[in-house]
Amino acid sequence: MSDGPAITTFDRDVPAAAVIAELESNGCAIVAHRADDVCMQDLHAELQPYLNEAPFGRTEFAGRTSRRRNGLLAKSGACRELAIDPLVLAVCDGILGPYCVNYRLHVTLLVELMPGEVRQEIHRDGGIYPVRHPAPPMTLAAFWAYTDFTEANGATLVAPGSHRWPHEREPEAHELVQAVMPKGSILLYTSSVWHGSEANRSGGVRTGMGLHYNLGWLRQEENQVLSSPPDVARHFPERLQRLIGYDLGGPYLGFVEKGNPIRLLSDGDDGDFARTEPALDAQREAIEPILFGNVDGPH
Ligand SMILES: O=C(O)CCC(=O)C(=O)O
């Protein structure tokens, strides 16, 4: 048996604690067959028409023969259900929960790789924030296999364990492993983990759906409340409304004049003008202050 880097695959009913432990030690994990066939059929029926009319990418990073869509919550009820998948949220509780009062839905994206697409630049999702790695988890990616992910069709490349690597260390070829998994599975990884899509050398398409989460005191990658404005978000489950930003992110974080933004989604609510709540204050107090790596500044 090889003792090289590997991604552990769990089955759909794995306890969240096992996935959390794996993410802490290896930075990544797969949960196989998490979404059932009916859910995946609904997802395809709702989202594929949007993907079909998307333009090809215009940058090396987005892929010249890849198509992408964002703003998925407003487009698909099945996607809304997967965004609040109880196992994924329990994993967020364990991975992001220690570092924030509330985590947020960070970005929703479909990435469809056409035959012939080349390997994407290998990157760390945490690179969008000016923070030295290794850093505490700032994001948790839940990358759902919208189609099967195979070695040939471009299954995501991941460097297991790279969440602990120094800032400057980049993966060598033998440190990258493909996330081969059947449709409906989830690849989970944290913000310091090096990854990227592999080339699509097959004759078919490979599509992944990212529903990623971030610490509630960081800016979300996708502007969720403009993507799902009040008239749209009003019809979402309350957990999802709060997760995308219709909630305080902690004491004083993200209020509207009349108080908690969740009030914007109820009719005739005059608001309490509160900027925090005792429970949020207590949660905030319980968080161990986070040390950013570069305490002496950049020079
Ligand atoms: O498509 C993939 O396998 C990964 C995509 C990705 O990491 C990205 O676009 O940021």
The ligand as an SDF file (V2000), in Angstrom:
LIG
                    3D

 10  9  0  0  0  0  0  0  0  0999 V2000
  -12.9230   23.1180  -10.7790 O   0  0  0  0  0  0  0  0  0  0  0  0
  -12.1830   22.7110   -9.8870 C   0  0  0  0  0  0  0  0  0  0  0  0
  -11.8690   21.5090   -9.7650 O   0  0  0  0  0  0  0  0  0  0  0  0
  -11.6070   23.6750   -8.8750 C   0  0  0  0  0  0  0  0  0  0  0  0
  -11.9850   25.1130   -9.1880 C   0  0  0  0  0  0  0  0  0  0  0  0
  -11.3440   26.0820   -8.2710 C   0  0  0  0  0  0  0  0  0  0  0  0
  -10.6640   25.7600   -7.3170 O   0  0  0  0  0  0  0  0  0  0  0  0
  -11.5380   27.5160   -8.5240 C   0  0  0  0  0  0  0  0  0  0  0  0
  -11.9800   27.8880   -9.6140 O   0  0  0  0  0  0  0  0  0  0  0  0
  -11.2110   28.3180   -7.6100 O   0  0  0  0  0  0  0  0  0  0  0  0
  1  2  2  0
  2  3  1  0
  2  4  1  0
  4  5  1  0
  5  6  1  0
  6  7  2  0
  6  8  1  0
  8  9  2  0
  8 10  1  0
M  END
$$$$
